[in-house]
Amino acid sequence: MARKILFLHGFFASGACVPALALREYFDGKAEVLTPDLPLHPGEAIDFIQRLCEEERPDILVGNSNGSFLAQMVAARNCIPALLGNPHFEMTRFLAERIGTHEYKSVRANGNQQLVIDQALIDEFYSLQQHQWDYCSPASREQIWGIFGENDHLAHYEPLFLMHYKHAFHFPGGHTPTAEEVQKYYAPLAERLLDL
């Protein structure tokens, strides 16, 4: 049976973003890479990811930024290995500076390219943040890994990650990895996790 990877994109991205496509290309013929568009609202996103995990049974979750924030919770809760790329564990801080209407940076499957950040959305993220570590366990400490860009000027959460998990890696990039960085740094770590 083919192995499955579920990729969870960042806040302004979609399942058609550069990291998602690069991961698909790397694993072509080796594993199936699922790259869905995530709902904007975090509670809906968590429920969506949980349902997808129950239906598709992915062998590993790979996330970036907000996708890693969400992946950490679902992976720990379901004992699924995960690779968290530049996890943004304080999404409220990120969103508070960006209140207003925005465009998604990559194409969404439903054709809707606009999103609105308001206080209600920030409050939803705050509620989730308060419980994001609830499912940490000795098992998840070993199988949830982090990868951090040395030039990431947006999320600086490696110290917080290491309070809960053991394995942190680095790559010489920024917050959103390029296709080359995904294939050189993210994908080989995902392979190692798949082989554990």
Secondary structure in CASP SS format (residue, H / E / C, confidence):
PFRMAT SS
TARGET T0000
AUTHOR 0000-0000-0000
METHOD secondary structure of the structure
MODEL  1
M C 1.00
A C 1.00
R E 1.00
K E 1.00
I E 1.00
L E 1.00
F E 1.00
L E 1.00
H C 1.00
G C 1.00
F C 1.00
F C 1.00
A C 1.00
S C 1.00
G C 1.00
A C 1.00
C C 1.00
V H 1.00
P H 1.00
A H 1.00
L H 1.00
A H 1.00
L H 1.00
R H 1.00
E H 1.00
Y H 1.00
F C 1.00
D C 1.00
G C 1.00
K C 1.00
A E 1.00
E E 1.00
V E 1.00
L E 1.00
T C 1.00
P C 1.00
D C 1.00
L C 1.00
P C 1.00
L C 1.00
H C 1.00
P H 1.00
G H 1.00
E H 1.00
A H 1.00
I H 1.00
D H 1.00
F H 1.00
I H 1.00
Q H 1.00
R H 1.00
L H 1.00
C H 1.00
E H 1.00
E H 1.00
E H 1.00
R C 1.00
P C 1.00
D C 1.00
I E 1.00
L E 1.00
V E 1.00
G E 1.00
N E 1.00
S C 1.00
N H 1.00
G H 1.00
S H 1.00
F H 1.00
L H 1.00
A H 1.00
Q H 1.00
M H 1.00
V H 1.00
A H 1.00
A H 1.00
R H 1.00
N H 1.00
C C 1.00
I C 1.00
P C 1.00
A E 1.00
L E 1.00
L E 1.00
G E 1.00
N C 1.00
P C 1.00
H C 1.00
F C 1.00
E C 1.00
M H 1.00
T H 1.00
R H 1.00
F H 1.00
L H 1.00
A H 1.00
E C 1.00
R C 1.00
I C 1.00
G E 1.00
T E 1.00
H E 1.00
E E 1.00
Y C 1.00
K C 1.00
S C 1.00
V C 1.00
R C 1.00
A C 1.00
N C 1.00
G C 1.00
N C 1.00
Q C 1.00
Q E 1.00
L E 1.00
V E 1.00
I E 1.00
D C 1.00
Q H 1.00
A H 1.00
L H 1.00
I H 1.00
D H 1.00
E H 1.00
F H 1.00
Y H 1.00
S H 1.00
L H 1.00
Q H 1.00
Q C 1.00
H C 1.00
Q C 1.00
W C 1.00
D C 1.00
Y C 1.00
C C 1.00
S C 1.00
P H 1.00
A H 1.00
S H 1.00
R H 1.00
E H 1.00
Q H 1.00
I E 1.00
W E 1.00
G E 1.00
I E 1.00
F E 1.00
G E 1.00
E C 1.00
N C 1.00
D C 1.00
H C 1.00
L C 1.00
A C 1.00
H C 1.00
Y C 1.00
E H 1.00
P H 1.00
L H 1.00
F H 1.00
L H 1.00
M H 1.00
H H 1.00
Y C 1.00
K C 1.00
H E 1.00
A E 1.00
F E 1.00
H E 1.00
F E 1.00
P C 1.00
G C 1.00
G C 1.00
H C 1.00
T C 1.00
P C 1.00
T C 1.00
A H 1.00
E H 1.00
E H 1.00
V H 1.00
Q H 1.00
K H 1.00
Y H 1.00
Y H 1.00
A H 1.00
P H 1.00
L H 1.00
A H 1.00
E H 1.00
R H 1.00
L H 1.00
L H 1.00
D C 1.00
L C 1.00
END
